[in-house]
Amino acid sequence: MKINTFFSFLFMIWFNVSISFGQTVNESLPNVVLLLGDDHGWDETGYNGHPFLKTPVLDEMARTGVQMNRFYSASPVCSPTRGSILTGRHPNRYGTFTPGFSIRPEEISIAQLMQAKGYATAHFGKWHLGPVKSDSPTNPGAMGFDEWLSHDNFFELNPYLSRNGGDPIQFSGESSEILVAEAIKFIEKAKAAGKPFFVVIWYGSPHEPYSGLPADLALYSALPESFGNKQVRLTSNETGLQVSRLQRDVLQERFAEITAMDRSIGDLRDYLQQNKLKSNTLFWYFGDNGTPPEANATVPFREDKGSIYEGGIRVPSVLEWPSKIAPLQTNVLMNSEDIFPTLAAIIDEKLPQRPIDGINLIPYLGGEKTDRESPLYFWNGSPQRILGEEPQPYIDPKLQEGTSPMVKIMDGKATRDFRNYIQTAIIETDYQGPRAILDNRYKLVLNETKNGAIETELFDLILDPAETKNLKDNFPEVVTQMATQLKAWQESVLNSLLGNDYPPKK
């Protein structure tokens, strides 16, 4: 029997026995740590072959844990992906269409399930699903976190963070290191209380504008002149407005941020090891969307952040759980929506009675399943009629006003406000927008052209991961079948958007 197969067999025996006997599960609940990079693309790791970037901790995790080569963010931009992690549902179901759109209070989060199971739960870092202030109905506490030290949006060195909804205060230092130090303090408290912990760290790195510690910047001071030799647009740390800079200089700062983030992950891993917690801790890192345009220098896929082509949605992902999962490299399709149902299965909690887009990955992490049984769906942005008019707010706009200071100026202010709208009816144009369906081999991409026609593209991602050859004329039956599946899924999503998944309000 092959080693991986043997370990998979042992894993499934453990999992099935645990789920069959609730007391066994309760006595052996694993700790869970979820870590999320902000705008960290698939190409920006050493283990995926980056020519310059140093990520020794992620590289080691890829060797000792599960390296997920075809892991996708549910969206090519950040807020929607974050919603998918918490809910297991596509973000269009609850109106988190794009950055600046909040989640809805009626959504059920994985943190709430963990909390009900007896976990100590905490969120650290970027939230971006609504304000983090205490009276926000979508702050981390409302979504199931006992404690939070969080920011409405992204942050750099010396960040402003709100503790449990209080006024933001400034912390001195490198932001990734600050978050991990705070997470360790929380874990210490959970240990003292005899509770398993569910810790979510959503980094502010490596999102622009970029800044790094001198030692980290020095690692990338000699990037070749031929690398990044063009002008790119991004936010200025000095003015908070857009500026043009040489990409090579920008990448030096970005790489420094990624290296610092990687080091902080190592600090947390080391703490877990030293305190004999690592063996039974599920430790999972991934990115929230693809590499952004100003940083695109090594992306091997088509396009980048904001696009439903591979460059916008394929992200790095590595997972460790030493006591349960053997080292594995997998090409199985996986998605940020899968976190919810996977963790729910591990803690033996039933899924909510509403459409869940993710699946339980346990059989795939064990290696005995290699083909995903349901396709992945992507749908970028909001239905067009939402953008063309101003419907009734889903949440009082005052409660959607952010408080966390940040560098980037938008709409004349250095904070972020949020919105979510009531959808009262569905019309045909609501199905529009870039959308795709992906099975184990083929990917169908649909989009409207400027004259209103539908552009159709079909790619074989096994032979053509860069999406260079449109096969729609070669396989018309595949196009028809996948387009039908995609439309049916959109109908389900729009039904959710109407609020039909929620209990009637009393």
N, C-alpha and C positions, 0 to 999 in steps of 0.2 A: 504493500500500500504506500503510495506517495505521501511525503511528509505533510504537504498542504491538505491533502484529502483526509489524512489521519486527524489532523488538528480540526478540520472542519467537522469531522464526525464527532469528535469529543465536544466541540462547541455546541452542536445541535442537540446532543444528549443533555448537556448542561441546561441549554435554553428551554428545551421541552419539559424537562423535569421541573425547572424553576417555575415555568408558567402553569404547570399542572397543579402545583402545590403552593397556594398563596403564601403560606407561612414561610416557606423556603425563600421566596422572592423578598419578603419583608425583611428577613434576616440578612440577606446578602445584597441589598440594593447598592448598585455602584454609585460612586460619585461621578458627576458629569461636569466637564468644562468645555464650553464652546467658545472658540476664538474666531474673530472675523476681521480680515484685513479690509481696509477701505480703498477701493479702486486698485486692488492688487491683482494683476493679470496673470494668466496661465504661464506666460513666458518668463515671469520675473522670479524664478527660483533657480538655485544651482542644480537641483535634481532634474529639472526640465531642460537643462543645457544652456542656461544663460552664460554668455562669454565673459562677463565681468562681475556680476552681482554675487555677493557672498551671503548665503543663507545656510550656515552649517547646521543649525538646529532643525529646520524644516527638512534638510537633506537627510539627517539622521532619522527623523520620524518616517520619512519615505522608505528608509531601509528597514526599520524595526517594526513598522506598523503597516497600515493599508495605504498604498499610494493609488489614488483614484485618478486615472488618466483622462476619464471622460465625465468629469463632474461639472455641472452647470449651475449658474445662478438662475433663479426663476425669472429674473429681469435683467436687462443690460444696464440698469441704474440702481442706486442704492436703496432708497426707502422701500420700494416694492419688494426687493429681495429680503429685506429685514422682516417685513410682514410675513413673507412666506415661511421664514424660519420659525417664527412664533406660532403660526396657525396651521401649517401644512397645506395651505390653500393658495391658489393663484391670487395675487394682490388685486387684480381687477374685480374680484368677487366682492370686495369691501371698499372699493373706491380709492385704494392707495395706488394711483396710476403711475405716478412719477414723483421725483423729489418735491417736497412741499405739500404733498397730500398725506394726511394723517390716516392712521388705522381707525376702525370704528369700535366703540366701547363694547359692543355685543360680541365681538370676536372672542373665541376661547383660545388661550395661549398655552403652549407647552409648559410655561412657568406655573400656570395655575394648576395643571395636572400634577406637576412635581410637588408643588406646595401642598396640595391635598394629600399627597402620598407621604408627607412628613419631611420633605426636603427643606433645608435652609436655602433660600433662593436670593440671588443678587445679580444686579446688572451694573457693569462698569463701562463708561466710555460713550460713544456716539449712540444716540437713540434714534432720532430722525423719523419717528412715527407719531409725532405730536410733541407739544412742549413737555418738558420734564418737571415743570413747577407743580406744587402740591395740589392746586385746584384743577389741573388738567384731567379730564376723564380718560385720557389715553396715556398717562405717564407710566413709567415702569411699575410703580406700585399698583396701579389699577389693572395692570396686565399680569400680576402674579409674583412680583419680586418683593421680598421682604425688605430689602435695602437696595439703594441705588446711589451711585456717584456718577452722574451722567451729564451729557451735553445735548442740547437740542439738535445740533448738527455736527460739523467737523471742527477740529482744533489742532493746534501745532505745539511747539515748545511752550512751557509755562501756561498751561491751559486753564480756563475758567470752567469749573464743574459745580453742579448742584448736588448737594447731599440730601437725599430723601425729600426732594422738592423744595428745599430752602433756597435762599438767594445764592446765586453763583459766587464762588470765591476762587481766587487765583492760586494755583499750585505752582511751585517752582521746580523746573526740571524737564527731563525728556518725558513726553506724555505716555509712551508705552510702558516705561519703567514705573511711572506713577500709578497707572492702572493695575499693574501686576502687584505692586507693593500693597495697594489697598485690597486687592483680591485675597492676598495671603492673610491679611489681618482678618478678613471675613471668614476664611476657611478655619483659622485658629478658633474663632468663636463657635463655628459650627461643630468643630471637633469637641470643644469643651462642653457643648450642649448634647453631645452624643447623637448628632444628626448627620445624615448624608447631605452633601452640598451639591447644588446646581448653580454654577458660576458662569455667567455670560460676559465675555469681554469683547466689546466691539471697538476696535482701535480707531483712532483718528488718522493713523498712517496707513498707506502713504499718500493720502489725498492732498492735492495742491491747496494752498501754496506750500512750498517745501522749505524745510529747515532741518538742520542736523547738528549734532554735537561735533566739536572740532576733530576728535579722534575718528569718528565715523566718516566725516567728510574727507579726511586725509586718505582713507582707503581707496578713494576714487578720484584722487587729484591728478592722476596721469592717464585718464581715458584717452584713447587715440584720437588724433585730430580728425580722422575720417569718420569717427563715430558721433552721431548726433550733430552733424555739421549743417544745421539749418535753423531758422528762426521759428519759434513757437509762441503761442499766446497762452497766458495763464495769469493768475492773480498775483499782484505785487504785495509782498509782506510789509512794504513801507506805506503804500497808499490804500490798499484793499481793492484797487481797481485793476482792470486788465492792462497788461504790458507785454511787449515782445522781448524775448530773450533767446540766447543761443541754447539750443536743446542740450548740448553737451554739459553746459553749466547746470541746467535744470536737472538733468539726470544724475549728476554728482550728488545733488541735494536729495533727490528722490531715493537713490540707492542707499544713502546714509540713513534715511528714515526706515527703509525696509530692513537694513541690517540691525538697527536699534530694536525694531519690533521683533525680529528673529531672536535677538539676544534676550529680550524680555520673556519670550516663550520658553527659552532655555532656563531662565531663572525660575519660572513656575514649575517646569518639569523637574528641576533639581530639588526644589522644595518638596514636591510630592514624593520624590525618591527618598530623600533624607528623612522624611517623616512616615515612611512606610505606607504611603497612600497611593503610590503610582500604580501598583498592580491592579487594584480594583477601581481605577478612575478611567472613564471613557474621556479621552482628550482629543478634541477634534478641531482642526484649523481649516478654514477655506476663505476664499475671497468673495466679495459681494457683487462684483461685475468685472468686465474685462478692463484691460489697460486703457487709460484715457488718451485722447488724441495727442496731447502735448508730450506724452511719454512713449509713444509708439515708435520704437526703434528696432525691436526684435520680435514683434508679434508674428508668428508663423501662419496665422489665420487671416481670414478676410475681415477687414474693418476693425473697429475697436469699441470702447465704451459707448453706449447709446444705441448700438445696432444689434439686431437679432441674428446677424451672421455670427460665426463662431468666435471672432475676435471680441465680440461684445458680451458673450455669455459663458464661454468655457473658462473655468477658473481653477487655480490650484486647490487641492484638497488632500490632506493627510490625516490619518486617524490612528491613535494607539489605544489599546485596552489590553495590557499584557496578560492578565489572567484569563482572558476569554478569546482573544483573536490572535491568530498566528500571522506573521508577516505575509503580505500579499500585494502583488501588483494586479490591478483589475482594470479592464476596459469596459466594464458594465456602465451603462448610462445611469447616472445618479444626479440628483437635483436638490437644491436647498429646501424644497417642499418636503423632501423625504425625512428631514430631521424629526419633525413632529411625530409621524407614525412610528418611526424607528424607536424613539425614546419611549413613546407610549407602550410599545410592545415590551420593551426591556423592563419597565416598571409595572407591567401587567395592568395597564389602565385602558379602558375601552375608548375608542375614538368617538368624538361628538357625532350626534345625529344630524349631519350636514355634509355636503360634498367636500371630500378631502382629495386633493390632487396628488399628494405624495404617496409613497408606498413604504412598507416596512423593509428596510435593507438587510435585516439580519441574515436571511438565506444567502445573500450576495456577499456579505462581509465574511461569511464562513467559507465561501468559494464553491459551494455545491451548485449554485445557480449562476449562469453566465449570460443569459439573455433576459433583458427586462421584458415583463409581460404586458406592460401598458406603455403607450408612447409618452413623450414629453411634449408639452405645449408651451408656446411663447406668444405673448401678445403685448407689444410695446405701446406705452402711452394710453391715453384715455379715449373713450368713444368721442367722435368728433363733435357731437352736439353738446357735450359737456364743455368743450372748449369754445364753442360758438355762442354760448349764452351764459347767463349767470343764474343758475338754479338756486333753490333754497339751501342754505347751509345745513349740513347734518349735525354740526356742533356749533354752539354759540361762538361767534368769531372772537369774542373777548377771551374765551378759554383756549383759543387756538393761537394766541400771541406768545411768541417765544421770549425768553429772558437771557439766554446764554450769549455773552459777547463772543465775537469771532472776528477774524481778520477781513474776510471777504465782504465787500459792500454790495448789497443788492437792494434795489428800490429805495436807495438813500439811507439804508440802515445796516448796522453790523450785527443784526440778529436775524432769526428766521421765524416767520409765522407760518401757520399751516391752514389747510382747508380740506373739507370733504363735503360732497354734495348729495342731496336726496335725488335719487333717480325715480321718476314716476311712471315712465313708459319706455318701451323699446321700439325704435324705428330701424329701418334697414341700414342707415348710415352708421348705426352704433356698432356694426360688425367690422367697420373699417379700421385701418391702421396696420402697420407691419405685424405679421403674425406667421407662425411656423408650427409645424408638427414634425417630430423627430422620432423615428423608430430605431431599431438596432443598426440599421444600415442607411436608410434614406431620410432625407430632410426635405420637406416641402416648404417653400417660402412664398407667401402671397403679400402683395402690396398694391395700393392704388397708384396709378401714374397721374401726372398732372391733368390729363384729359378725362380722368375718371375710370379708365380701363383697369382691369386687374392684371398685374404682372405676375407671372407664374414661373417659379424656378424649382427644379428638383436636383438634388445633389446626392451622390453616393459618398458618404463621409468615411467609409472604410478605404476607398481608393483615392478619394479627393477631399481630404479634411480642410483644404484651403478654399473649397467651394469655387472652383474655377470653371467647371464644365457643367452647363445646364443640360440635364437629361430628360426634360419634360417631353420631348418628341419621341424619345426612345422607349419610354415606359408610360404611355398615356393611362393605362389601367391603374398603375400605382398612383398617379396624380389624382385620378378620380376618386379612388378609395380614400386616400389621405385627406383630400379636400373635404369629403363628406364627413369624416371623423372630426376634422378641425371645426367645421361649422356646427356640428352637434355639440361639441365641447363649448364653443362660444355661446350657444343658447343656454347651456347650464350656467356659465359664468354670468351672463346678463340676468338670468333669473335670480342668482344670488345678489347681484348688484341692486336689484329692486328691494332687497331686504327680506326676501321670502324664506331665507334660512333661519331667521330669528323668531323666537316666540312672540306672539302678539303682545303689544304693550297694553298693560292694564290701565 
